[in-house]
Amino acid sequence: MVTRRAGNVDNVRMDSVIQEKVLAVARAAHGRAESLAWFRVALGLYYLSGLMTPDTIDFKQVDRAFNRFIYHAIGKGHSIASVLQFMSGAKVVEVVDSPRFIGVFSEHCPEVPVDTIGFLLSLNLSVAKSISKLDIGGALLDWIELQADAVRNRKAEAVQQGDAAAPGTL
């Protein structure tokens, strides 16, 4: 059963508010191909962020709701499984590395902080590796590692700045 949880995104819930936010991201893209890619990534990030819960998730119910929205938004032949598959491939890097996408996504979807994108893609990639037993190396893994390094560097700089601002404190 899917229940509410405290945090950024309700436990993998699909509602009209989330649908409008994902569609707003897709509408901000330039061209059909980019719009489809942005739609997939925005929706996939919502889905993955909702998995971060200790609560039990009824995946059959959740996937049905996401698949219904996907069918109505972009037509047959697409599913949450195909969205997550897209998000485990190299093409997702073009989207998540785009300053335009990051700006639009952070504006329309603040419930999924952009600084969690690397972690969410890493989670998805790990699941894909478990299922397929294939090597996950490549452009996406390289991008995830760069993001993790950048986060570590920002934290180290913050610590250094904090030390310089308050010398002699522990």
Residue frames as qw, qx, qy, qz and C-alpha x, y, z in Angstrom:
[[0.000, 0.888, 0.460, 0.000, 0.00, 0.00, 0.00],
 [0.387, 0.394, -0.023, 0.833, 1.25, 3.46, -0.86],
 [0.357, -0.790, -0.436, 0.243, 1.05, 5.85, 2.07],
 [0.135, 0.938, -0.071, 0.311, 1.98, 9.48, 2.62],
 [0.769, -0.232, -0.207, 0.558, 5.37, 10.28, 4.06],
 [0.164, -0.927, 0.025, 0.335, 7.12, 13.35, 5.28],
 [0.570, -0.222, 0.468, 0.638, 9.64, 14.74, 2.87],
 [0.023, 0.352, -0.352, -0.867, 9.88, 16.19, -0.59],
 [0.477, 0.078, -0.577, -0.659, 7.61, 13.98, -2.64],
 [0.783, -0.124, 0.366, -0.488, 4.67, 11.90, -1.56],
 [0.534, -0.237, 0.808, 0.079, 5.48, 8.24, -1.84],
 [0.158, -0.010, 0.807, 0.568, 5.44, 7.75, -5.64],
 [0.318, 0.609, 0.611, -0.394, 2.06, 9.41, -5.94],
 [0.178, 0.183, 0.537, 0.804, 0.78, 10.50, -9.34],
 [0.119, 0.710, 0.568, -0.398, -1.72, 13.35, -9.24],
 [0.415, 0.816, 0.323, 0.239, -2.80, 16.21, -11.46],
 [0.192, -0.951, 0.187, 0.156, -0.35, 18.64, -9.81],
 [0.556, -0.406, 0.611, 0.391, 2.65, 16.43, -10.61],
 [0.604, 0.458, 0.581, 0.297, 1.29, 15.80, -14.10],
 [0.222, 0.961, 0.149, 0.064, 1.06, 19.54, -14.79],
 [0.342, -0.819, 0.383, 0.255, 4.58, 20.11, -13.47],
 [0.624, -0.111, 0.667, 0.392, 6.04, 17.37, -15.68],
 [0.489, 0.671, 0.496, 0.256, 4.12, 18.69, -18.70],
 [0.005, -0.992, 0.035, 0.117, 5.35, 22.23, -17.98],
 [0.472, -0.561, 0.558, 0.389, 8.93, 20.95, -18.08],
 [0.587, 0.227, 0.685, 0.367, 8.27, 19.15, -21.38],
 [0.317, 0.873, 0.362, 0.077, 6.63, 22.26, -22.90],
 [0.181, -0.919, 0.210, 0.282, 9.71, 24.35, -22.11],
 [0.648, -0.183, 0.582, 0.457, 11.90, 22.16, -24.32],
 [0.299, 0.617, -0.330, -0.648, 12.82, 23.07, -27.89],
 [0.465, 0.304, -0.719, -0.419, 11.45, 20.57, -30.38],
 [0.882, -0.163, -0.196, -0.395, 9.69, 17.25, -30.17],
 [0.796, 0.118, -0.527, 0.273, 12.71, 15.05, -29.39],
 [0.189, 0.289, -0.524, 0.779, 13.94, 17.32, -26.61],
 [0.565, -0.309, 0.093, -0.759, 10.42, 17.63, -25.21],
 [0.916, -0.108, -0.341, -0.182, 10.06, 13.84, -25.06],
 [0.633, 0.175, -0.550, 0.516, 13.45, 13.49, -23.37],
 [0.074, -0.327, 0.388, -0.859, 12.65, 16.20, -20.82],
 [0.756, -0.272, -0.103, -0.586, 9.26, 14.59, -20.14],
 [0.880, -0.022, -0.468, 0.079, 10.90, 11.21, -19.51],
 [0.456, 0.208, -0.531, 0.684, 13.57, 12.62, -17.21],
 [0.293, -0.346, 0.248, -0.856, 11.22, 14.86, -15.20],
 [0.842, -0.227, -0.161, -0.463, 8.72, 12.04, -14.73],
 [0.830, 0.068, -0.502, 0.232, 11.43, 9.50, -13.95],
 [0.228, 0.313, -0.508, 0.770, 12.96, 11.78, -11.32],
 [0.569, -0.333, 0.142, -0.738, 9.57, 12.15, -9.62],
 [0.923, -0.085, -0.316, -0.201, 9.12, 8.38, -9.68],
 [0.699, 0.172, -0.527, 0.453, 12.59, 7.65, -8.29],
 [0.017, -0.384, 0.422, -0.821, 12.39, 10.33, -5.60],
 [0.720, -0.312, -0.002, -0.620, 9.17, 8.76, -4.37],
 [0.868, 0.011, -0.493, 0.052, 10.96, 5.46, -3.81],
 [0.308, 0.328, -0.578, 0.681, 12.97, 7.01, -0.98],
 [0.598, -0.434, 0.102, -0.666, 10.68, 5.84, 1.79],
 [0.111, -0.217, 0.932, -0.268, 10.60, 3.17, 4.48],
 [0.666, 0.196, 0.359, -0.625, 6.92, 2.59, 3.66],
 [0.525, 0.143, 0.816, 0.197, 5.67, -0.35, 1.63],
 [0.285, 0.434, -0.297, -0.802, 5.04, 0.54, -2.00],
 [0.705, 0.353, 0.602, -0.125, 2.39, -1.15, -4.11],
 [0.177, -0.368, 0.546, 0.732, 4.34, -1.04, -7.38],
 [0.204, 0.392, 0.830, 0.339, 1.47, -2.50, -9.39],
 [0.019, 0.860, 0.482, -0.169, -0.79, 0.39, -8.35],
 [0.199, -0.749, 0.166, 0.609, 1.92, 3.03, -8.69],
 [0.269, -0.158, 0.697, 0.645, 3.09, 1.81, -12.10],
 [0.204, 0.592, 0.756, 0.192, -0.51, 1.66, -13.32],
 [0.015, -0.907, -0.265, 0.326, -1.03, 5.34, -12.39],
 [0.210, -0.624, 0.413, 0.629, 2.24, 6.42, -14.01],
 [0.301, 0.077, 0.811, 0.496, 1.57, 4.33, -17.12],
 [0.194, 0.757, 0.623, -0.020, -1.92, 5.82, -17.47],
 [0.046, -0.888, 0.015, 0.458, -0.45, 9.34, -17.36],
 [0.292, -0.397, 0.637, 0.594, 2.30, 8.42, -19.82],
 [0.325, 0.374, 0.811, 0.311, -0.23, 6.92, -22.25],
 [0.134, 0.877, 0.450, -0.103, -2.42, 10.05, -22.10],
 [0.161, -0.851, 0.167, 0.472, 0.55, 12.43, -22.38],
 [0.013, 0.609, -0.629, -0.483, 2.73, 10.84, -25.09],
 [0.765, 0.287, -0.325, -0.477, 0.78, 7.87, -26.43],
 [0.979, -0.135, 0.133, -0.073, 1.12, 4.14, -26.60],
 [0.803, 0.421, -0.255, 0.335, 4.45, 2.39, -26.72],
 [0.161, 0.539, -0.488, 0.667, 5.79, 4.13, -23.63],
 [0.742, -0.532, -0.403, -0.063, 5.69, 3.07, -19.98],
 [0.422, -0.859, 0.278, -0.082, 7.36, 3.83, -16.68],
 [0.867, -0.184, 0.353, 0.300, 9.69, 0.92, -17.48],
 [0.641, 0.532, 0.210, 0.511, 10.75, 2.58, -20.75],
 [0.080, -0.952, 0.075, -0.286, 11.18, 5.91, -18.94],
 [0.656, -0.666, 0.349, 0.065, 13.50, 4.28, -16.40],
 [0.847, 0.133, 0.330, 0.395, 15.34, 2.46, -19.18],
 [0.378, 0.816, 0.070, 0.432, 15.91, 5.80, -20.95],
 [0.303, -0.901, 0.211, -0.229, 17.22, 7.18, -17.68],
 [0.793, -0.432, 0.382, 0.198, 19.83, 4.44, -17.43],
 [0.767, 0.392, 0.284, 0.422, 21.32, 5.23, -20.84],
 [0.480, -0.099, 0.091, 0.867, 23.76, 7.76, -22.22],
 [0.052, 0.576, 0.436, 0.689, 21.03, 9.99, -23.72],
 [0.426, -0.807, -0.405, 0.057, 19.92, 11.08, -20.26],
 [0.557, -0.339, -0.038, 0.757, 23.25, 12.87, -19.80],
 [0.180, 0.354, 0.353, 0.847, 22.33, 15.39, -22.53],
 [0.347, -0.734, -0.431, -0.394, 19.24, 16.29, -20.51],
 [0.640, -0.702, -0.236, 0.203, 20.61, 16.41, -16.95],
 [0.586, -0.205, 0.088, 0.779, 23.75, 18.22, -18.10],
 [0.162, 0.587, 0.392, 0.690, 21.68, 20.95, -19.76],
 [0.103, -0.116, -0.394, 0.906, 21.55, 24.20, -17.79],
 [0.417, -0.137, -0.276, -0.855, 18.21, 24.94, -19.48],
 [0.662, -0.282, -0.668, -0.190, 16.69, 21.67, -18.25],
 [0.454, -0.200, -0.627, 0.601, 18.08, 22.14, -14.74],
 [0.070, 0.002, 0.149, -0.986, 16.65, 25.67, -14.58],
 [0.561, -0.168, -0.386, -0.712, 13.23, 24.64, -15.86],
 [0.660, -0.223, -0.716, 0.032, 13.11, 21.51, -13.72],
 [0.325, -0.158, -0.571, 0.737, 14.09, 23.36, -10.54],
 [0.238, -0.055, 0.005, -0.970, 11.47, 26.04, -11.27],
 [0.669, -0.122, -0.360, -0.639, 8.59, 23.64, -11.93],
 [0.870, -0.186, -0.453, -0.047, 9.57, 20.68, -9.75],
 [0.030, -0.696, 0.507, -0.508, 11.10, 22.02, -6.52],
 [0.856, -0.363, 0.207, -0.304, 9.95, 18.91, -4.63],
 [0.947, 0.069, 0.079, 0.305, 12.80, 17.03, -6.29],
 [0.224, -0.879, 0.250, 0.339, 15.96, 19.01, -5.48],
 [0.686, 0.674, -0.273, -0.030, 18.35, 19.19, -8.43],
 [0.020, -0.667, 0.722, -0.183, 21.24, 18.23, -6.16],
 [0.689, -0.130, 0.671, -0.239, 19.63, 14.78, -5.79],
 [0.762, 0.522, -0.166, -0.347, 19.59, 14.04, -9.54],
 [0.327, 0.547, -0.770, 0.033, 22.97, 12.27, -9.49],
 [0.310, -0.174, 0.846, -0.397, 21.91, 10.09, -6.57],
 [0.732, 0.301, 0.357, -0.496, 18.56, 9.22, -8.19],
 [0.683, 0.571, -0.387, -0.241, 20.23, 8.32, -11.49],
 [0.099, 0.458, -0.864, 0.185, 22.76, 6.22, -9.57],
 [0.548, 0.013, 0.690, -0.473, 19.92, 4.40, -7.83],
 [0.783, 0.463, 0.070, -0.408, 18.23, 3.73, -11.16],
 [0.482, 0.615, -0.618, -0.084, 21.49, 2.58, -12.72],
 [0.178, -0.336, 0.876, -0.296, 22.13, 0.18, -9.85],
 [0.700, 0.203, 0.525, -0.440, 18.69, -1.37, -10.26],
 [0.713, 0.596, -0.213, -0.302, 19.23, -1.66, -14.02],
 [0.231, 0.555, -0.797, 0.058, 22.54, -3.42, -13.41],
 [0.432, -0.139, 0.801, -0.389, 20.91, -5.83, -10.95],
 [0.762, 0.376, 0.330, -0.411, 18.20, -6.73, -13.42],
 [0.709, 0.656, -0.202, -0.162, 20.26, -6.91, -16.61],
 [0.852, -0.337, 0.257, 0.307, 23.59, -8.09, -15.17],
 [0.627, 0.634, 0.077, 0.446, 25.27, -5.80, -17.71],
 [0.509, -0.143, -0.152, 0.835, 28.22, -3.50, -17.09],
 [0.013, 0.900, 0.421, -0.113, 26.97, -0.02, -16.20],
 [0.428, -0.411, 0.184, 0.783, 30.10, 1.87, -17.21],
 [0.348, 0.544, 0.519, 0.560, 29.82, 4.68, -19.70],
 [0.091, 0.471, 0.078, 0.874, 28.77, 8.28, -20.10],
 [0.543, -0.673, -0.248, -0.437, 26.06, 8.19, -17.43],
 [0.818, -0.430, -0.230, 0.304, 28.28, 6.62, -14.79],
 [0.519, 0.160, -0.055, 0.838, 31.02, 9.15, -15.64],
 [0.149, -0.601, -0.158, -0.769, 28.51, 12.00, -15.24],
 [0.715, -0.624, -0.274, -0.152, 27.28, 10.62, -11.89],
 [0.775, -0.237, -0.185, 0.556, 30.85, 10.37, -10.60],
 [0.284, 0.358, 0.027, 0.889, 31.57, 13.96, -11.70],
 [0.403, -0.670, -0.217, -0.585, 28.47, 15.14, -9.84],
 [0.808, -0.511, -0.257, 0.140, 29.51, 13.26, -6.70],
 [0.631, 0.014, -0.111, 0.768, 32.97, 14.85, -6.90],
 [0.021, 0.527, 0.120, 0.841, 31.42, 18.30, -7.30],
 [0.616, -0.677, -0.254, -0.313, 29.21, 17.76, -4.24],
 [0.810, -0.346, -0.201, 0.427, 32.22, 16.65, -2.18],
 [0.449, 0.231, -0.007, 0.863, 34.19, 19.70, -3.34],
 [0.236, -0.653, -0.184, -0.696, 31.34, 22.07, -2.42],
 [0.751, -0.615, -0.238, -0.041, 31.12, 20.50, 1.04],
 [0.745, -0.141, -0.130, 0.639, 34.88, 20.77, 1.54],
 [0.213, 0.431, 0.069, 0.874, 34.82, 24.43, 0.47],
 [0.469, -0.703, -0.238, -0.478, 31.96, 25.13, 2.87],
 [0.813, -0.476, -0.212, 0.261, 33.92, 23.56, 5.71],
 [0.590, 0.079, -0.036, 0.803, 37.01, 25.59, 4.83],
 [0.040, -0.577, -0.157, -0.800, 35.00, 28.80, 4.65],
 [0.653, -0.675, -0.262, -0.223, 33.41, 28.01, 7.98],
 [0.791, -0.303, -0.165, 0.505, 36.85, 27.44, 9.54],
 [0.398, 0.270, 0.036, 0.876, 38.22, 30.69, 8.13],
 [0.258, -0.666, -0.227, -0.662, 35.23, 32.63, 9.42],
 [0.684, -0.673, 0.049, -0.278, 35.59, 31.27, 12.94],
 [0.548, 0.448, -0.628, 0.324, 39.26, 30.66, 13.71],
 [0.028, -0.336, 0.727, -0.598, 40.03, 28.86, 16.93],
 [0.742, -0.078, 0.273, -0.607, 36.66, 27.06, 17.12],
 [0.268, -0.176, 0.944, 0.077, 36.32, 23.31, 17.02]]
